[in-house]
Amino acid sequence: MAVEPLPDWAIPPAGGFTIEKFLSLRGLPKHTELIDGSLVFASPQRKWHRQAIDFLQRELDLQAPPQLRADREMAVKL
């Protein structure tokens, strides 16, 4: 049985990937992220995960002061 060769992106360059190199890579799995020069392969969110986040965001909005709104990334001042 023959072993498939590794794709070019499987071995990072010395010092890690740059954004330019990352954006030029082809054949990466879906949901690949570049963090501190390394490729990170994140699993796609499942429906229950999105629903849980939506529920928590909605509940935080209900309890937040009127000038604040919940956001997935940070608090948003209105």
Phi and psi restraints in degrees (range 20) as a CNS / XPLOR table:
assign (resid 1 and name C) (resid 2 and name N)
       (resid 2 and name CA) (resid 2 and name C) 1.0 -84.2 20.0 2
assign (resid 2 and name N) (resid 2 and name CA)
       (resid 2 and name C) (resid 3 and name N) 1.0 143.5 20.0 2
assign (resid 2 and name C) (resid 3 and name N)
       (resid 3 and name CA) (resid 3 and name C) 1.0 -97.6 20.0 2
assign (resid 3 and name N) (resid 3 and name CA)
       (resid 3 and name C) (resid 4 and name N) 1.0 130.0 20.0 2
assign (resid 3 and name C) (resid 4 and name N)
       (resid 4 and name CA) (resid 4 and name C) 1.0 -67.7 20.0 2
assign (resid 4 and name N) (resid 4 and name CA)
       (resid 4 and name C) (resid 5 and name N) 1.0 140.0 20.0 2
assign (resid 4 and name C) (resid 5 and name N)
       (resid 5 and name CA) (resid 5 and name C) 1.0 -69.1 20.0 2
assign (resid 5 and name N) (resid 5 and name CA)
       (resid 5 and name C) (resid 6 and name N) 1.0 152.1 20.0 2
assign (resid 5 and name C) (resid 6 and name N)
       (resid 6 and name CA) (resid 6 and name C) 1.0 -68.8 20.0 2
assign (resid 6 and name N) (resid 6 and name CA)
       (resid 6 and name C) (resid 7 and name N) 1.0 143.8 20.0 2
assign (resid 6 and name C) (resid 7 and name N)
       (resid 7 and name CA) (resid 7 and name C) 1.0 -66.8 20.0 2
assign (resid 7 and name N) (resid 7 and name CA)
       (resid 7 and name C) (resid 8 and name N) 1.0 158.7 20.0 2
assign (resid 7 and name C) (resid 8 and name N)
       (resid 8 and name CA) (resid 8 and name C) 1.0 -55.7 20.0 2
assign (resid 8 and name N) (resid 8 and name CA)
       (resid 8 and name C) (resid 9 and name N) 1.0 -35.5 20.0 2
assign (resid 8 and name C) (resid 9 and name N)
       (resid 9 and name CA) (resid 9 and name C) 1.0 -78.8 20.0 2
assign (resid 9 and name N) (resid 9 and name CA)
       (resid 9 and name C) (resid 10 and name N) 1.0 -7.1 20.0 2
assign (resid 9 and name C) (resid 10 and name N)
       (resid 10 and name CA) (resid 10 and name C) 1.0 -70.3 20.0 2
assign (resid 10 and name N) (resid 10 and name CA)
       (resid 10 and name C) (resid 11 and name N) 1.0 -25.8 20.0 2
assign (resid 10 and name C) (resid 11 and name N)
       (resid 11 and name CA) (resid 11 and name C) 1.0 -113.9 20.0 2
assign (resid 11 and name N) (resid 11 and name CA)
       (resid 11 and name C) (resid 12 and name N) 1.0 112.8 20.0 2
assign (resid 11 and name C) (resid 12 and name N)
       (resid 12 and name CA) (resid 12 and name C) 1.0 -69.7 20.0 2
assign (resid 12 and name N) (resid 12 and name CA)
       (resid 12 and name C) (resid 13 and name N) 1.0 149.8 20.0 2
assign (resid 12 and name C) (resid 13 and name N)
       (resid 13 and name CA) (resid 13 and name C) 1.0 -71.1 20.0 2
assign (resid 13 and name N) (resid 13 and name CA)
       (resid 13 and name C) (resid 14 and name N) 1.0 163.6 20.0 2
assign (resid 13 and name C) (resid 14 and name N)
       (resid 14 and name CA) (resid 14 and name C) 1.0 -58.3 20.0 2
assign (resid 14 and name N) (resid 14 and name CA)
       (resid 14 and name C) (resid 15 and name N) 1.0 131.0 20.0 2
assign (resid 14 and name C) (resid 15 and name N)
       (resid 15 and name CA) (resid 15 and name C) 1.0 86.8 20.0 2
assign (resid 15 and name N) (resid 15 and name CA)
       (resid 15 and name C) (resid 16 and name N) 1.0 -3.2 20.0 2
assign (resid 15 and name C) (resid 16 and name N)
       (resid 16 and name CA) (resid 16 and name C) 1.0 89.8 20.0 2
assign (resid 16 and name N) (resid 16 and name CA)
       (resid 16 and name C) (resid 17 and name N) 1.0 175.4 20.0 2
assign (resid 16 and name C) (resid 17 and name N)
       (resid 17 and name CA) (resid 17 and name C) 1.0 -80.9 20.0 2
assign (resid 17 and name N) (resid 17 and name CA)
       (resid 17 and name C) (resid 18 and name N) 1.0 143.7 20.0 2
assign (resid 17 and name C) (resid 18 and name N)
       (resid 18 and name CA) (resid 18 and name C) 1.0 -93.9 20.0 2
assign (resid 18 and name N) (resid 18 and name CA)
       (resid 18 and name C) (resid 19 and name N) 1.0 166.3 20.0 2
assign (resid 18 and name C) (resid 19 and name N)
       (resid 19 and name CA) (resid 19 and name C) 1.0 -63.5 20.0 2
assign (resid 19 and name N) (resid 19 and name CA)
       (resid 19 and name C) (resid 20 and name N) 1.0 -36.8 20.0 2
assign (resid 19 and name C) (resid 20 and name N)
       (resid 20 and name CA) (resid 20 and name C) 1.0 -63.0 20.0 2
assign (resid 20 and name N) (resid 20 and name CA)
       (resid 20 and name C) (resid 21 and name N) 1.0 -45.5 20.0 2
assign (resid 20 and name C) (resid 21 and name N)
       (resid 21 and name CA) (resid 21 and name C) 1.0 -65.7 20.0 2
assign (resid 21 and name N) (resid 21 and name CA)
       (resid 21 and name C) (resid 22 and name N) 1.0 -43.4 20.0 2
assign (resid 21 and name C) (resid 22 and name N)
       (resid 22 and name CA) (resid 22 and name C) 1.0 -57.5 20.0 2
assign (resid 22 and name N) (resid 22 and name CA)
       (resid 22 and name C) (resid 23 and name N) 1.0 -46.4 20.0 2
assign (resid 22 and name C) (resid 23 and name N)
       (resid 23 and name CA) (resid 23 and name C) 1.0 -68.1 20.0 2
assign (resid 23 and name N) (resid 23 and name CA)
       (resid 23 and name C) (resid 24 and name N) 1.0 -20.2 20.0 2
assign (resid 23 and name C) (resid 24 and name N)
       (resid 24 and name CA) (resid 24 and name C) 1.0 -91.4 20.0 2
assign (resid 24 and name N) (resid 24 and name CA)
       (resid 24 and name C) (resid 25 and name N) 1.0 -10.0 20.0 2
assign (resid 24 and name C) (resid 25 and name N)
       (resid 25 and name CA) (resid 25 and name C) 1.0 -68.9 20.0 2
assign (resid 25 and name N) (resid 25 and name CA)
       (resid 25 and name C) (resid 26 and name N) 1.0 139.3 20.0 2
assign (resid 25 and name C) (resid 26 and name N)
       (resid 26 and name CA) (resid 26 and name C) 1.0 -115.8 20.0 2
assign (resid 26 and name N) (resid 26 and name CA)
       (resid 26 and name C) (resid 27 and name N) 1.0 148.0 20.0 2
assign (resid 26 and name C) (resid 27 and name N)
       (resid 27 and name CA) (resid 27 and name C) 1.0 83.9 20.0 2
assign (resid 27 and name N) (resid 27 and name CA)
       (resid 27 and name C) (resid 28 and name N) 1.0 13.5 20.0 2
assign (resid 27 and name C) (resid 28 and name N)
       (resid 28 and name CA) (resid 28 and name C) 1.0 -70.7 20.0 2
assign (resid 28 and name N) (resid 28 and name CA)
       (resid 28 and name C) (resid 29 and name N) 1.0 147.5 20.0 2
assign (resid 28 and name C) (resid 29 and name N)
       (resid 29 and name CA) (resid 29 and name C) 1.0 -61.9 20.0 2
assign (resid 29 and name N) (resid 29 and name CA)
       (resid 29 and name C) (resid 30 and name N) 1.0 153.0 20.0 2
assign (resid 29 and name C) (resid 30 and name N)
       (resid 30 and name CA) (resid 30 and name C) 1.0 -59.8 20.0 2
assign (resid 30 and name N) (resid 30 and name CA)
       (resid 30 and name C) (resid 31 and name N) 1.0 147.6 20.0 2
assign (resid 30 and name C) (resid 31 and name N)
       (resid 31 and name CA) (resid 31 and name C) 1.0 71.1 20.0 2
assign (resid 31 and name N) (resid 31 and name CA)
       (resid 31 and name C) (resid 32 and name N) 1.0 26.2 20.0 2
assign (resid 31 and name C) (resid 32 and name N)
       (resid 32 and name CA) (resid 32 and name C) 1.0 -81.1 20.0 2
assign (resid 32 and name N) (resid 32 and name CA)
       (resid 32 and name C) (resid 33 and name N) 1.0 133.2 20.0 2
assign (resid 32 and name C) (resid 33 and name N)
       (resid 33 and name CA) (resid 33 and name C) 1.0 -119.6 20.0 2
assign (resid 33 and name N) (resid 33 and name CA)
       (resid 33 and name C) (resid 34 and name N) 1.0 154.7 20.0 2
assign (resid 33 and name C) (resid 34 and name N)
       (resid 34 and name CA) (resid 34 and name C) 1.0 -107.7 20.0 2
assign (resid 34 and name N) (resid 34 and name CA)
       (resid 34 and name C) (resid 35 and name N) 1.0 115.9 20.0 2
assign (resid 34 and name C) (resid 35 and name N)
       (resid 35 and name CA) (resid 35 and name C) 1.0 -130.2 20.0 2
assign (resid 35 and name N) (resid 35 and name CA)
       (resid 35 and name C) (resid 36 and name N) 1.0 118.3 20.0 2
assign (resid 35 and name C) (resid 36 and name N)
       (resid 36 and name CA) (resid 36 and name C) 1.0 51.0 20.0 2
assign (resid 36 and name N) (resid 36 and name CA)
       (resid 36 and name C) (resid 37 and name N) 1.0 41.2 20.0 2
assign (resid 36 and name C) (resid 37 and name N)
       (resid 37 and name CA) (resid 37 and name C) 1.0 83.7 20.0 2
assign (resid 37 and name N) (resid 37 and name CA)
       (resid 37 and name C) (resid 38 and name N) 1.0 -2.4 20.0 2
assign (resid 37 and name C) (resid 38 and name N)
       (resid 38 and name CA) (resid 38 and name C) 1.0 -110.5 20.0 2
assign (resid 38 and name N) (resid 38 and name CA)
       (resid 38 and name C) (resid 39 and name N) 1.0 148.4 20.0 2
assign (resid 38 and name C) (resid 39 and name N)
       (resid 39 and name CA) (resid 39 and name C) 1.0 -83.7 20.0 2
assign (resid 39 and name N) (resid 39 and name CA)
       (resid 39 and name C) (resid 40 and name N) 1.0 130.8 20.0 2
assign (resid 39 and name C) (resid 40 and name N)
       (resid 40 and name CA) (resid 40 and name C) 1.0 -120.3 20.0 2
assign (resid 40 and name N) (resid 40 and name CA)
       (resid 40 and name C) (resid 41 and name N) 1.0 126.4 20.0 2
assign (resid 40 and name C) (resid 41 and name N)
       (resid 41 and name CA) (resid 41 and name C) 1.0 -102.0 20.0 2
assign (resid 41 and name N) (resid 41 and name CA)
       (resid 41 and name C) (resid 42 and name N) 1.0 101.6 20.0 2
assign (resid 41 and name C) (resid 42 and name N)
       (resid 42 and name CA) (resid 42 and name C) 1.0 -91.3 20.0 2
assign (resid 42 and name N) (resid 42 and name CA)
       (resid 42 and name C) (resid 43 and name N) 1.0 141.4 20.0 2
assign (resid 42 and name C) (resid 43 and name N)
       (resid 43 and name CA) (resid 43 and name C) 1.0 -76.0 20.0 2
assign (resid 43 and name N) (resid 43 and name CA)
       (resid 43 and name C) (resid 44 and name N) 1.0 143.0 20.0 2
assign (resid 43 and name C) (resid 44 and name N)
       (resid 44 and name CA) (resid 44 and name C) 1.0 -65.5 20.0 2
assign (resid 44 and name N) (resid 44 and name CA)
       (resid 44 and name C) (resid 45 and name N) 1.0 149.4 20.0 2
assign (resid 44 and name C) (resid 45 and name N)
       (resid 45 and name CA) (resid 45 and name C) 1.0 -69.4 20.0 2
assign (resid 45 and name N) (resid 45 and name CA)
       (resid 45 and name C) (resid 46 and name N) 1.0 142.3 20.0 2
assign (resid 45 and name C) (resid 46 and name N)
       (resid 46 and name CA) (resid 46 and name C) 1.0 -89.0 20.0 2
assign (resid 46 and name N) (resid 46 and name CA)
       (resid 46 and name C) (resid 47 and name N) 1.0 163.8 20.0 2
assign (resid 46 and name C) (resid 47 and name N)
       (resid 47 and name CA) (resid 47 and name C) 1.0 -56.9 20.0 2
assign (resid 47 and name N) (resid 47 and name CA)
       (resid 47 and name C) (resid 48 and name N) 1.0 -43.0 20.0 2
assign (resid 47 and name C) (resid 48 and name N)
       (resid 48 and name CA) (resid 48 and name C) 1.0 -65.1 20.0 2
assign (resid 48 and name N) (resid 48 and name CA)
       (resid 48 and name C) (resid 49 and name N) 1.0 -33.8 20.0 2
assign (resid 48 and name C) (resid 49 and name N)
       (resid 49 and name CA) (resid 49 and name C) 1.0 -66.2 20.0 2
assign (resid 49 and name N) (resid 49 and name CA)
       (resid 49 and name C) (resid 50 and name N) 1.0 -45.8 20.0 2
assign (resid 49 and name C) (resid 50 and name N)
       (resid 50 and name CA) (resid 50 and name C) 1.0 -63.0 20.0 2
assign (resid 50 and name N) (resid 50 and name CA)
       (resid 50 and name C) (resid 51 and name N) 1.0 -41.3 20.0 2
assign (resid 50 and name C) (resid 51 and name N)
       (resid 51 and name CA) (resid 51 and name C) 1.0 -65.2 20.0 2
assign (resid 51 and name N) (resid 51 and name CA)
       (resid 51 and name C) (resid 52 and name N) 1.0 -39.2 20.0 2
assign (resid 51 and name C) (resid 52 and name N)
       (resid 52 and name CA) (resid 52 and name C) 1.0 -64.0 20.0 2
assign (resid 52 and name N) (resid 52 and name CA)
       (resid 52 and name C) (resid 53 and name N) 1.0 -42.8 20.0 2
assign (resid 52 and name C) (resid 53 and name N)
       (resid 53 and name CA) (resid 53 and name C) 1.0 -64.5 20.0 2
assign (resid 53 and name N) (resid 53 and name CA)
       (resid 53 and name C) (resid 54 and name N) 1.0 -43.7 20.0 2
assign (resid 53 and name C) (resid 54 and name N)
       (resid 54 and name CA) (resid 54 and name C) 1.0 -60.4 20.0 2
assign (resid 54 and name N) (resid 54 and name CA)
       (resid 54 and name C) (resid 55 and name N) 1.0 -42.0 20.0 2
assign (resid 54 and name C) (resid 55 and name N)
       (resid 55 and name CA) (resid 55 and name C) 1.0 -61.8 20.0 2
assign (resid 55 and name N) (resid 55 and name CA)
       (resid 55 and name C) (resid 56 and name N) 1.0 -48.0 20.0 2
assign (resid 55 and name C) (resid 56 and name N)
       (resid 56 and name CA) (resid 56 and name C) 1.0 -63.2 20.0 2
assign (resid 56 and name N) (resid 56 and name CA)
       (resid 56 and name C) (resid 57 and name N) 1.0 -40.7 20.0 2
assign (resid 56 and name C) (resid 57 and name N)
       (resid 57 and name CA) (resid 57 and name C) 1.0 -63.3 20.0 2
assign (resid 57 and name N) (resid 57 and name CA)
       (resid 57 and name C) (resid 58 and name N) 1.0 -43.8 20.0 2
assign (resid 57 and name C) (resid 58 and name N)
       (resid 58 and name CA) (resid 58 and name C) 1.0 -62.0 20.0 2
assign (resid 58 and name N) (resid 58 and name CA)
       (resid 58 and name C) (resid 59 and name N) 1.0 -44.6 20.0 2
assign (resid 58 and name C) (resid 59 and name N)
       (resid 59 and name CA) (resid 59 and name C) 1.0 -65.8 20.0 2
assign (resid 59 and name N) (resid 59 and name CA)
       (resid 59 and name C) (resid 60 and name N) 1.0 -39.7 20.0 2
assign (resid 59 and name C) (resid 60 and name N)
       (resid 60 and name CA) (resid 60 and name C) 1.0 -63.8 20.0 2
assign (resid 60 and name N) (resid 60 and name CA)
       (resid 60 and name C) (resid 61 and name N) 1.0 -40.8 20.0 2
assign (resid 60 and name C) (resid 61 and name N)
       (resid 61 and name CA) (resid 61 and name C) 1.0 -59.5 20.0 2
assign (resid 61 and name N) (resid 61 and name CA)
       (resid 61 and name C) (resid 62 and name N) 1.0 -40.6 20.0 2
assign (resid 61 and name C) (resid 62 and name N)
       (resid 62 and name CA) (resid 62 and name C) 1.0 -65.8 20.0 2
assign (resid 62 and name N) (resid 62 and name CA)
       (resid 62 and name C) (resid 63 and name N) 1.0 -29.1 20.0 2
assign (resid 62 and name C) (resid 63 and name N)
       (resid 63 and name CA) (resid 63 and name C) 1.0 -99.1 20.0 2
assign (resid 63 and name N) (resid 63 and name CA)
       (resid 63 and name C) (resid 64 and name N) 1.0 -9.2 20.0 2
assign (resid 63 and name C) (resid 64 and name N)
       (resid 64 and name CA) (resid 64 and name C) 1.0 -77.4 20.0 2
assign (resid 64 and name N) (resid 64 and name CA)
       (resid 64 and name C) (resid 65 and name N) 1.0 153.3 20.0 2
assign (resid 64 and name C) (resid 65 and name N)
       (resid 65 and name CA) (resid 65 and name C) 1.0 -59.1 20.0 2
assign (resid 65 and name N) (resid 65 and name CA)
       (resid 65 and name C) (resid 66 and name N) 1.0 154.9 20.0 2
assign (resid 65 and name C) (resid 66 and name N)
       (resid 66 and name CA) (resid 66 and name C) 1.0 -56.9 20.0 2
assign (resid 66 and name N) (resid 66 and name CA)
       (resid 66 and name C) (resid 67 and name N) 1.0 -28.0 20.0 2
assign (resid 66 and name C) (resid 67 and name N)
       (resid 67 and name CA) (resid 67 and name C) 1.0 -86.9 20.0 2
assign (resid 67 and name N) (resid 67 and name CA)
       (resid 67 and name C) (resid 68 and name N) 1.0 -0.6 20.0 2
assign (resid 67 and name C) (resid 68 and name N)
       (resid 68 and name CA) (resid 68 and name C) 1.0 -119.6 20.0 2
assign (resid 68 and name N) (resid 68 and name CA)
       (resid 68 and name C) (resid 69 and name N) 1.0 149.6 20.0 2
assign (resid 68 and name C) (resid 69 and name N)
       (resid 69 and name CA) (resid 69 and name C) 1.0 -133.3 20.0 2
assign (resid 69 and name N) (resid 69 and name CA)
       (resid 69 and name C) (resid 70 and name N) 1.0 143.0 20.0 2
assign (resid 69 and name C) (resid 70 and name N)
       (resid 70 and name CA) (resid 70 and name C) 1.0 -75.5 20.0 2
assign (resid 70 and name N) (resid 70 and name CA)
       (resid 70 and name C) (resid 71 and name N) 1.0 142.0 20.0 2
assign (resid 70 and name C) (resid 71 and name N)
       (resid 71 and name CA) (resid 71 and name C) 1.0 -139.6 20.0 2
assign (resid 71 and name N) (resid 71 and name CA)
       (resid 71 and name C) (resid 72 and name N) 1.0 152.9 20.0 2
assign (resid 71 and name C) (resid 72 and name N)
       (resid 72 and name CA) (resid 72 and name C) 1.0 -62.7 20.0 2
assign (resid 72 and name N) (resid 72 and name CA)
       (resid 72 and name C) (resid 73 and name N) 1.0 -27.3 20.0 2
assign (resid 72 and name C) (resid 73 and name N)
       (resid 73 and name CA) (resid 73 and name C) 1.0 -97.9 20.0 2
assign (resid 73 and name N) (resid 73 and name CA)
       (resid 73 and name C) (resid 74 and name N) 1.0 -39.0 20.0 2
assign (resid 73 and name C) (resid 74 and name N)
       (resid 74 and name CA) (resid 74 and name C) 1.0 -166.0 20.0 2
assign (resid 74 and name N) (resid 74 and name CA)
       (resid 74 and name C) (resid 75 and name N) 1.0 170.5 20.0 2
assign (resid 74 and name C) (resid 75 and name N)
       (resid 75 and name CA) (resid 75 and name C) 1.0 -74.3 20.0 2
assign (resid 75 and name N) (resid 75 and name CA)
       (resid 75 and name C) (resid 76 and name N) 1.0 138.3 20.0 2
assign (resid 75 and name C) (resid 76 and name N)
       (resid 76 and name CA) (resid 76 and name C) 1.0 -112.2 20.0 2
assign (resid 76 and name N) (resid 76 and name CA)
       (resid 76 and name C) (resid 77 and name N) 1.0 121.7 20.0 2
assign (resid 76 and name C) (resid 77 and name N)
       (resid 77 and name CA) (resid 77 and name C) 1.0 -87.2 20.0 2
assign (resid 77 and name N) (resid 77 and name CA)
       (resid 77 and name C) (resid 78 and name N) 1.0 130.0 20.0 2
